[in-house]
Amino acid sequence: MSHATITPSELARTLYSAPASTVIDVRTPGEFAEARAVPARNLPLPDVSKAGLASLGHSDTDAPVYVLCQSGRRAVAASDKLAAAGFRQPVVVTGGTEAWIAAGLPVVVGGKKAVGLERQIRIAAGAIALTGALLAQFVHPAFIWISGFVGAGLVFAGVTDICAMGLLLARAPWNRASKP
């Protein structure tokens, strides 16, 4: 699927002339609290829907919805979800919050450093694979399938760009904290 895109600088110019535009950041609340683009409102990827946008006061399916994440990957997934929900103009902000900050645009920086979702995925996958290997070595060889399952999941995520572990971790309690 082709996605409409906009650079952070172009979005900043757009917001100058249309300040009521909707900009959503689909990262976890912890990531959002750490550093965020000034106009963005938090709507974590699992919550992206018509109802989720309505909770932010946006119900016009014909109006553009600008979508940010950390670097752009989750924003593409959110754009797909918005299009499936009937929104005609989801627009991915290329490079995400990292590019927004790099462009020198206004940000709000929180005091607490969050562990990003991508890093959480690497930690969890590594811990599960290591546990499977250790159990296979010291308890029973059949436990090697745990490591194999994690490896297969990583290959699937790489090929399809759909990460089940990421979707699961995004719903974890520490990633569902109250939104700033």
C-alpha positions as CSV (number, residue, x, y, z in Angstrom):
1,M,0.0,0.0,0.0
2,S,1.2,3.5,-0.9
3,H,1.3,6.0,2.0
4,A,1.1,9.7,1.8
5,T,4.1,11.3,3.5
6,I,5.2,14.6,4.7
7,T,8.6,15.8,6.1
8,P,8.7,17.3,9.6
9,S,9.6,20.7,8.1
10,E,6.6,20.5,5.7
11,L,4.3,19.5,8.6
12,A,5.6,22.5,10.7
13,R,4.7,24.8,7.8
14,T,1.3,23.2,7.4
15,L,0.6,23.5,11.1
16,Y,1.5,27.2,10.9
17,S,-1.4,27.8,8.4
18,A,-3.7,25.1,9.9
19,P,-3.0,24.9,13.6
20,A,-6.1,22.8,14.4
21,S,-4.7,19.9,12.3
22,T,-4.6,16.5,14.0
23,V,-1.1,15.1,14.7
24,I,-0.9,11.8,16.5
25,D,2.1,10.0,18.0
26,V,1.6,6.3,18.0
27,R,4.4,5.4,20.3
28,T,3.8,4.0,23.8
29,P,2.9,6.6,26.5
30,G,6.4,6.1,28.1
31,E,8.2,6.9,24.8
32,F,5.8,9.8,24.2
33,A,6.5,11.2,27.7
34,E,10.3,11.0,27.1
35,A,10.3,13.4,24.1
36,R,7.5,14.5,21.7
37,A,6.8,16.9,18.9
38,V,4.9,19.9,20.4
39,P,1.7,19.5,18.3
40,A,1.4,15.7,18.8
41,R,-1.1,13.9,20.9
42,N,-0.5,10.4,22.1
43,L,-2.6,7.6,20.6
44,P,-0.7,4.3,21.0
45,L,-0.6,2.0,17.9
46,P,-3.0,-0.6,19.5
47,D,-5.5,2.2,20.1
48,V,-5.5,3.6,16.6
49,S,-9.1,3.5,15.4
50,K,-12.1,5.6,14.6
51,A,-13.0,5.6,18.3
52,G,-9.4,6.4,19.3
53,L,-9.3,9.4,17.1
54,A,-12.8,10.5,18.3
55,S,-11.5,10.4,21.9
56,L,-9.0,13.1,20.7
57,G,-11.7,15.1,19.1
58,H,-11.1,14.1,15.5
59,S,-14.0,12.4,13.7
60,D,-13.8,14.0,10.2
61,T,-12.7,11.1,8.0
62,D,-12.0,13.6,5.2
63,A,-9.5,15.7,7.1
64,P,-5.8,14.8,7.2
65,V,-4.4,12.9,10.2
66,Y,-0.6,13.3,10.5
67,V,1.0,10.3,12.1
68,L,4.3,10.2,14.0
69,C,6.2,7.4,15.8
70,Q,9.9,7.1,16.7
71,S,11.3,6.7,13.2
72,G,8.4,5.9,10.9
73,R,7.7,2.2,11.0
74,R,4.8,2.2,13.4
75,A,3.4,5.3,11.7
76,V,3.0,3.3,8.5
77,A,1.1,0.6,10.4
78,A,-1.1,3.3,12.0
79,S,-1.7,4.8,8.5
80,D,-2.9,1.4,7.3
81,K,-5.2,1.1,10.3
82,L,-6.6,4.6,9.7
83,A,-7.2,3.9,6.0
84,A,-9.0,0.6,6.9
85,A,-11.2,2.6,9.4
86,G,-12.3,4.9,6.6
87,F,-10.0,7.9,7.0
88,R,-9.1,9.2,3.6
89,Q,-6.0,11.2,4.4
90,P,-3.6,9.5,6.8
91,V,-0.2,11.1,6.3
92,V,3.0,9.5,7.6
93,V,5.6,12.0,9.0
94,T,8.8,10.7,7.5
95,G,11.5,9.9,10.0
96,G,9.1,10.3,12.9
97,T,10.0,12.1,16.1
98,E,13.7,11.5,15.5
99,A,13.5,13.5,12.3
100,W,11.3,16.2,14.0
101,I,14.0,16.7,16.7
102,A,16.8,16.6,14.1
103,A,15.1,19.3,12.2
104,G,15.2,21.5,15.3
105,L,11.4,21.8,15.6
106,P,9.8,22.3,19.0
107,V,9.7,19.4,21.4
108,V,8.6,18.7,24.9
109,V,11.2,16.6,26.8
110,G,10.3,14.7,29.9
111,G,12.6,13.8,32.7
112,K,12.2,10.1,32.6
113,K,14.1,7.9,30.1
114,A,11.8,5.2,28.7
115,V,12.9,1.9,27.3
116,G,11.7,2.0,23.7
117,L,9.5,-0.7,22.2
118,E,12.1,-1.9,19.8
119,R,14.6,-2.3,22.6
120,Q,12.0,-4.1,24.7
121,I,11.4,-6.5,21.8
122,R,15.1,-7.3,21.5
123,I,15.4,-7.9,25.3
124,A,12.4,-10.2,25.4
125,A,13.3,-12.2,22.3
126,G,16.9,-12.6,23.6
127,A,15.7,-13.6,27.0
128,I,13.2,-16.2,25.7
129,A,15.7,-17.6,23.2
130,L,18.4,-17.9,25.9
131,T,16.0,-19.5,28.3
132,G,15.0,-22.1,25.7
133,A,18.6,-22.9,24.9
134,L,19.5,-23.3,28.6
135,L,16.5,-25.4,29.3
136,A,17.4,-27.6,26.3
137,Q,20.9,-28.0,27.6
138,F,20.2,-28.7,31.2
139,V,16.6,-30.0,31.4
140,H,15.4,-31.6,28.2
141,P,16.4,-31.3,24.6
142,A,12.8,-30.6,23.5
143,F,13.0,-27.1,25.1
144,I,15.1,-26.1,22.0
145,W,11.8,-25.5,20.3
146,I,11.3,-22.4,22.4
147,S,14.4,-20.8,20.8
148,G,13.2,-22.1,17.4
149,F,9.8,-20.5,17.9
150,V,11.4,-17.1,18.8
151,G,13.7,-17.4,15.8
152,A,10.8,-18.2,13.5
153,G,8.9,-15.2,14.9
154,L,11.8,-12.9,14.2
155,V,12.1,-14.1,10.6
156,F,8.3,-13.6,10.2
157,A,8.5,-10.1,11.6
158,G,11.4,-9.3,9.3
159,V,9.7,-10.6,6.2
160,T,6.2,-9.2,6.9
161,D,7.0,-6.1,9.0
162,I,4.4,-7.4,11.5
163,C,5.8,-8.1,15.0
164,A,3.5,-10.0,17.2
165,M,5.8,-9.5,20.2
166,G,5.8,-5.8,19.6
167,L,2.0,-5.7,19.5
168,L,1.9,-7.7,22.7
169,L,4.5,-5.6,24.5
170,A,2.8,-2.4,23.5
171,R,-0.2,-3.6,25.6
172,A,2.0,-4.3,28.6
173,P,1.1,-2.3,31.7
174,W,4.4,-0.3,31.8
175,N,3.6,0.8,28.2
176,R,0.0,1.8,29.0
177,A,0.8,4.5,31.5
178,S,-1.4,7.5,31.7
179,K,-0.8,9.9,28.8
180,P,0.9,13.3,29.4
